[in-house]
């Protein structure tokens, strides 16, 4: 990954974190007023769990080699996963076949990249 792309990703993480946090709170409110809160509640939980992680990556990214890739996987995975759940709630269908599992796998990949990054030599 080029230095320029890495810098761009690291600059986008706080924006993505803010949007995920906002979405998480809004989804939690919507879930508390609906008939079946499972889908929106799950989407809210994923947004609220990954928003602070993206903020942490933005702050620690200069010391973690894989922070840009980890954050990109987390942000994209969360958006796909939560988007699929919200669309299922609203429209009765998902984003595309296997979108929730893909989003979940991307989120897990992001966390795995953080773990691997923690044992790799630090950036210079």
N, C-alpha and C positions, 0 to 999 in steps of 0.2 A: 504494500500500500504506500503510495507516495506521501511525502511529508505534507504537501499541500492538502491532500484529501484528509489526512489524519488531523490536521489543524482545523479544517472545516468541520469535521465530525465532532471534535471536542468542543467547538464553539456552539454547535447545534444542541448538544446534550442538555444544557440548562433550559433552552426553549422547549425541547421535547419533554423534559421533566415537568415544567410548568403546565404544559398542555395535558399531560397524563394525570397530574395531580388534580387539575381542574375537572377533567373528565371523570376521574374517580369519585370526587365529591358529588358531582352532578348525578352520576349513575347511582351512587348510594342513596341519594335523595329520591330519585325516581323509583328505585327498588323498594323503598320503604312505603311508597304510596300505591304500588301496583298490586294486582291480584297474586301474581307468582313472581317472587323476587329472585328466584334462583339464577336466571341468566344474567340479569343486570347486576345482581350482587356479586357474581363471579367476575364479571367484567370490571366492576368497581375495585374489587380486591386486587386484581392483577395490575390495574393502573396505579393504585395507591402503593403497592409493594415495589413497583419498578421505578416510580418517579424519584424517590430518594436515592435509589441505587445509581440512577443516571447523574444526579447531582454529585454524589460521591465520586463517580468516575471522572466527572469534569474537574473535580478538585485534585484527585489523585493521579489523573491520567499521565502527568508528566513523569511519574515514577513507575507506571505499569506499561510494559511493552505492548500488551494486547488490549489496552483500554479502548482504543477507537473501534476495534472489531467487536469487542464485548458489548460496548454501548450500542453500536449499530444493530447487533443481533437482538439485544434486549428491547430497544425502541421499536424496531420493525416487528418483532415477535409479539410484543404487547399490543401494538396497533392491530395486527392481524387477528390475534386471539380475541381481544375485546370487541373489535369490529364485527367479528363473526357472531359473537354472543348477542350483541345489541341488535344486529340485523335479524337474527333468529327470533328475538323477542318482538321486534317491531313488524317484521314482514313474514315471519314464519319460514324463512329459508336462510341459509348461511351465505357467506361471501362467495365461496367456491368450494368444490369438493375437497375435503381434508384440510380446510383452512385453519380450524381450531387446533388440530394436532400439529400442523406446520408451525403455527404461532407458538404453541407450547414448546416445541422442539427448539425453536430459535431462542426463546427465553432461557431454556436450560443450557443451550450452547453459550449464551452470554455469561451465565454464572460459571460454567466450566472454564471459559476463557479467563475469567477473573482468577479462579483458583490456580490455573496453570501460570498465569502472569505473576502471581504471588511467589512462585518458586523459581521463576526465571531470573537471571541477572537483571538488575535495575537498568533503566536507560541512563545513558551518560549525561 
